[in-house]
Amino acid sequence: MYTIALEQRQYQTYVLSDQEANSRVEVVPERGGIVTSWQVDGREMFYMDTERFTHPDLTVRGGIPILFPICGGLPNNTYTHNGQEYTLKQHGFARNLPWQVTGQSTQDGAGLTVTLESNDETRAGYPFDFQVDFTYILKGDQLEILQKYTNRSQESMPFSTGLHPYFAVTDKTQLRFNIPATELIDHRTLSHHSFAESFDFEQDEIDVAFPDLTAHSASVGDGALELKVYYDTTYSVLVFWTVKGKPFYCLEPWTSLRNAMITGDRLVSLPPGETLTTTVRLTAGMR
């Protein structure tokens, strides 16, 4: 049986449950439409910095922050459109703004739709009218994220989008990766390296992008659990990020590389009145 419950905590939290599978997802619309928890068979899949989460002025570290209308940062946080300079902070504003609940369903999974619309605050740094809808669907060991990006402007709307899931981990040295790429870009040095399906976790930070993917899924396993990330053809990049001493790693599907708002490389350009629909699906398999 699928259920959706509303709990009043520091923030209103929607709890999606599949009682038969003992799985659940928690969504906090007013903190960036974020998924804060995903449990499968009672096991938590996500890391969450709960102390940081209590401070509205800080970005969230944990769950699945939403990246829009840019992924990564821009030089000096600025870009130019039609001769005018605009400011966008790292990963854009979607993860920091309140979203509205616009739909619920328990027909074929527990589903919740949250919506972000353009306003004066967004137009100050991104001069476009838009509507973004995210539908989270929990079913068994699967969390599906259906996304719709609608351009309500009178001109084409450029953007990048992505997801930033923080997967919980106790021992990173046990992780085994199946990432469909042979080359990566180190975001810190901008150098290119071959990828041999492993990372050196003795580094203080790992922040790399896989720019040329050969398949539409990737997986990470530790012997007891295998997590898979499926993404459609809109996504052309995977980013891996982790910090030494922190019990998480991030495997992030992005539609383009950093600075796409400046370079135009793989930047989505959505015509007026049109909608782009994309899908990302996460599955957790216990062994």
C-alpha positions as CSV (number, residue, x, y, z in Angstrom):
1,M,0.0,0.0,0.0
2,Y,1.2,3.5,-0.9
3,T,0.6,6.4,1.4
4,I,1.5,10.1,1.7
5,A,1.6,11.8,5.1
6,L,2.3,15.4,6.1
7,E,4.4,16.0,9.2
8,Q,5.0,19.4,10.8
9,R,8.7,19.6,11.9
10,Q,10.9,22.6,11.5
11,Y,9.6,22.5,7.9
12,Q,6.5,20.8,6.6
13,T,7.7,17.3,5.5
14,Y,5.9,15.0,3.1
15,V,6.5,11.3,3.8
16,L,5.9,9.0,0.9
17,S,5.7,5.3,1.9
18,D,5.6,1.9,0.2
19,Q,4.6,-0.1,3.3
20,E,4.9,-3.5,1.5
21,A,8.5,-2.8,0.6
22,N,9.3,-1.0,3.9
23,S,10.6,2.0,1.8
24,R,10.0,5.7,2.3
25,V,11.0,9.1,1.0
26,E,10.8,12.5,2.7
27,V,10.4,15.7,0.8
28,V,10.7,19.3,2.1
29,P,9.1,21.6,-0.5
30,E,10.1,24.9,1.3
31,R,13.8,24.0,1.4
32,G,14.3,23.8,-2.4
33,G,11.9,21.0,-3.1
34,I,14.5,18.7,-1.7
35,V,14.3,15.0,-0.9
36,T,15.9,14.7,2.5
37,S,15.6,11.0,3.1
38,W,15.2,7.8,1.1
39,Q,15.0,4.5,2.9
40,V,14.8,1.0,1.3
41,D,14.0,-2.0,3.4
42,G,14.6,0.3,6.4
43,R,18.1,1.3,5.3
44,E,18.9,5.0,4.8
45,M,20.4,5.7,1.3
46,F,21.2,9.4,1.8
47,Y,23.6,11.4,4.0
48,M,22.1,14.5,5.6
49,D,23.9,17.2,7.6
50,T,21.0,17.7,10.0
51,E,22.6,20.6,11.9
52,R,23.3,22.6,8.7
53,F,19.7,21.8,7.5
54,T,18.3,23.7,10.5
55,H,19.8,27.0,9.3
56,P,17.7,28.5,6.4
57,D,20.6,30.8,5.4
58,L,22.9,27.9,4.6
59,T,22.8,25.6,1.6
60,V,21.7,22.0,2.3
61,R,24.4,19.3,2.3
62,G,22.5,16.1,2.0
63,G,19.5,14.5,0.3
64,I,19.1,15.5,-3.4
65,P,19.6,19.2,-4.0
66,I,18.2,20.4,-7.3
67,L,20.6,22.3,-9.7
68,F,18.9,24.9,-11.9
69,P,19.4,27.0,-14.0
70,I,23.1,26.2,-13.8
71,C,25.3,23.3,-12.7
72,G,28.5,24.2,-10.9
73,G,29.7,27.8,-10.6
74,L,30.5,30.6,-13.0
75,P,33.6,32.8,-12.9
76,N,32.9,35.6,-10.4
77,N,29.3,34.2,-10.4
78,T,28.4,36.2,-13.5
79,Y,27.3,35.7,-17.1
80,T,26.1,38.0,-19.8
81,H,22.8,37.8,-21.7
82,N,21.8,40.3,-24.5
83,G,24.7,42.6,-23.4
84,Q,23.6,42.7,-19.7
85,E,25.5,41.1,-16.9
86,Y,23.7,38.9,-14.4
87,T,24.7,37.1,-11.2
88,L,24.0,33.5,-10.4
89,K,25.6,31.7,-7.4
90,Q,26.9,28.1,-7.6
91,H,24.3,25.6,-8.8
92,G,21.7,28.3,-9.3
93,F,18.7,29.2,-7.1
94,A,16.3,26.3,-7.3
95,R,17.9,24.5,-4.3
96,N,17.4,27.6,-2.1
97,L,13.9,28.7,-2.9
98,P,10.5,27.4,-1.6
99,W,8.6,25.1,-3.9
100,Q,4.8,24.6,-3.9
101,V,3.1,21.2,-3.7
102,T,0.9,20.9,-6.8
103,G,0.0,17.2,-6.9
104,Q,-0.2,13.9,-5.0
105,S,-1.0,10.4,-6.0
106,T,-1.0,6.9,-4.5
107,Q,-2.3,5.0,-7.5
108,D,0.9,3.3,-8.9
109,G,3.4,4.3,-6.3
110,A,3.6,7.2,-3.9
111,G,3.9,10.4,-5.9
112,L,4.4,14.0,-5.0
113,T,4.7,16.9,-7.4
114,V,6.4,20.2,-6.4
115,T,6.6,23.3,-8.5
116,L,8.9,26.3,-8.8
117,E,7.8,29.4,-10.8
118,S,9.8,32.4,-11.8
119,N,9.3,35.6,-9.7
120,D,11.0,38.9,-9.2
121,E,13.8,37.3,-7.2
122,T,14.7,34.7,-9.9
123,R,14.4,37.3,-12.7
124,A,17.0,39.5,-11.0
125,G,19.7,36.9,-11.8
126,Y,17.9,35.0,-14.6
127,P,15.7,37.1,-16.9
128,F,13.3,34.4,-18.0
129,D,9.8,33.3,-17.0
130,F,9.6,29.6,-16.3
131,Q,7.8,26.8,-14.5
132,V,9.7,23.7,-13.2
133,D,7.8,20.7,-12.0
134,F,9.4,17.7,-10.1
135,T,7.4,14.6,-9.5
136,Y,8.9,12.2,-7.0
137,I,7.6,8.6,-7.3
138,L,8.4,5.9,-4.7
139,K,7.8,2.3,-5.7
140,G,9.6,-0.6,-4.0
141,D,13.3,0.0,-4.1
142,Q,13.0,2.7,-6.8
143,L,12.8,6.5,-6.6
144,E,11.9,8.0,-9.9
145,I,12.2,11.8,-10.5
146,L,10.1,13.1,-13.4
147,Q,11.0,16.7,-14.4
148,K,9.3,19.3,-16.6
149,Y,10.9,22.6,-17.6
150,T,8.5,25.0,-19.3
151,N,9.6,28.3,-20.9
152,R,7.0,31.0,-20.4
153,S,9.3,33.7,-21.9
154,Q,9.0,35.3,-25.3
155,E,12.6,34.2,-26.2
156,S,14.5,31.0,-26.0
157,M,15.5,30.0,-22.4
158,P,19.1,28.8,-21.9
159,F,19.8,26.6,-18.9
160,S,21.5,23.6,-17.4
161,T,20.0,21.3,-14.8
162,G,21.1,18.5,-12.6
163,L,20.7,16.5,-9.4
164,H,23.2,16.4,-6.5
165,P,22.4,13.2,-4.5
166,Y,24.4,12.6,-1.3
167,F,24.7,8.9,-0.9
168,A,25.6,7.6,2.6
169,V,28.7,5.5,3.0
170,T,30.7,4.1,5.9
171,D,33.8,2.8,4.1
172,K,34.6,4.4,0.8
173,T,37.5,2.0,0.1
174,Q,34.9,-0.7,-0.3
175,L,33.1,1.1,-3.1
176,R,33.2,-0.3,-6.6
177,F,32.2,1.9,-9.6
178,N,30.7,1.2,-12.9
179,I,30.7,4.6,-14.6
180,P,30.3,4.6,-18.4
181,A,33.4,6.7,-19.2
182,T,37.1,6.4,-19.7
183,E,38.1,10.0,-19.1
184,L,37.5,12.6,-16.4
185,I,38.1,16.2,-15.8
186,D,39.4,17.4,-12.5
187,H,37.3,20.4,-11.6
188,R,40.1,21.8,-9.3
189,T,42.9,21.7,-11.8
190,L,40.9,21.5,-15.1
191,S,43.3,18.7,-16.1
192,H,42.1,15.6,-18.0
193,H,42.8,12.1,-16.8
194,S,42.0,8.5,-17.7
195,F,39.6,6.7,-15.4
196,A,40.4,3.3,-14.1
197,E,37.1,2.6,-12.2
198,S,38.5,3.7,-8.8
199,F,39.5,6.8,-6.8
200,D,42.2,7.8,-4.3
201,F,40.2,8.5,-1.2
202,E,43.2,9.8,0.6
203,Q,42.8,13.1,-1.2
204,D,41.2,15.9,0.8
205,E,38.6,16.3,-1.9
206,I,37.6,14.6,-5.2
207,D,35.7,16.8,-7.6
208,V,35.6,15.4,-11.1
209,A,33.3,15.4,-14.2
210,F,32.9,12.6,-16.7
211,P,32.2,14.6,-19.9
212,D,31.7,11.8,-22.5
213,L,29.3,9.1,-21.3
214,T,28.7,5.9,-23.3
215,A,25.6,4.7,-21.5
216,H,22.5,6.0,-19.6
217,S,23.2,4.4,-16.3
218,A,25.9,4.2,-13.7
219,S,26.2,2.1,-10.5
220,V,28.2,2.0,-7.2
221,G,28.4,-1.1,-5.0
222,D,30.0,-2.0,-1.7
223,G,29.3,-5.7,-1.6
224,A,26.1,-5.4,0.4
225,L,24.3,-2.7,-1.6
226,E,24.3,-1.6,-5.2
227,L,23.0,1.8,-6.1
228,K,22.1,2.6,-9.7
229,V,21.5,5.9,-11.3
230,Y,19.6,5.9,-14.6
231,Y,19.3,9.2,-16.6
232,D,17.8,9.9,-20.0
233,T,19.6,11.4,-23.0
234,T,19.2,15.0,-21.8
235,Y,22.0,14.3,-19.4
236,S,25.5,14.2,-20.9
237,V,27.7,14.5,-17.8
238,L,28.2,12.7,-14.5
239,V,30.0,14.5,-11.6
240,F,31.6,12.7,-8.7
241,W,32.3,14.6,-5.5
242,T,33.4,13.7,-2.0
243,V,35.3,15.1,0.9
244,K,37.8,13.2,3.0
245,G,36.4,12.2,6.4
246,K,32.8,12.8,5.4
247,P,30.4,9.7,5.2
248,F,29.0,10.5,1.7
249,Y,29.8,10.6,-1.9
250,C,27.8,12.3,-4.7
251,L,27.2,10.9,-8.2
252,E,25.4,13.7,-10.0
253,P,23.8,13.7,-13.5
254,W,24.2,17.1,-15.2
255,T,22.9,18.2,-18.6
256,S,26.1,20.1,-19.3
257,L,29.6,20.9,-17.9
258,R,30.3,23.9,-15.7
259,N,30.3,27.3,-17.4
260,A,27.8,26.2,-20.1
261,M,25.9,29.5,-19.6
262,I,29.1,31.2,-20.9
263,T,30.5,28.6,-23.3
264,G,27.2,27.3,-24.7
265,D,28.6,23.8,-24.6
266,R,25.6,21.4,-24.3
267,L,23.5,24.2,-22.9
268,V,19.7,23.6,-23.2
269,S,18.0,26.3,-25.3
270,L,14.3,25.8,-24.8
271,P,12.1,27.7,-27.3
272,P,9.3,30.0,-26.1
273,G,6.2,28.1,-24.9
274,E,7.8,24.7,-25.0
275,T,8.4,22.1,-22.3
276,L,11.4,19.8,-21.8
277,T,10.6,16.6,-19.9
278,T,13.5,14.5,-18.3
279,T,13.7,11.5,-16.0
280,V,16.3,10.3,-13.5
281,R,15.7,7.0,-11.6
282,L,17.5,5.7,-8.6
283,T,17.4,2.0,-7.5
284,A,18.9,0.3,-4.5
285,G,19.5,-3.4,-4.6
286,M,20.4,-5.3,-1.4
287,R,22.7,-8.3,-1.7
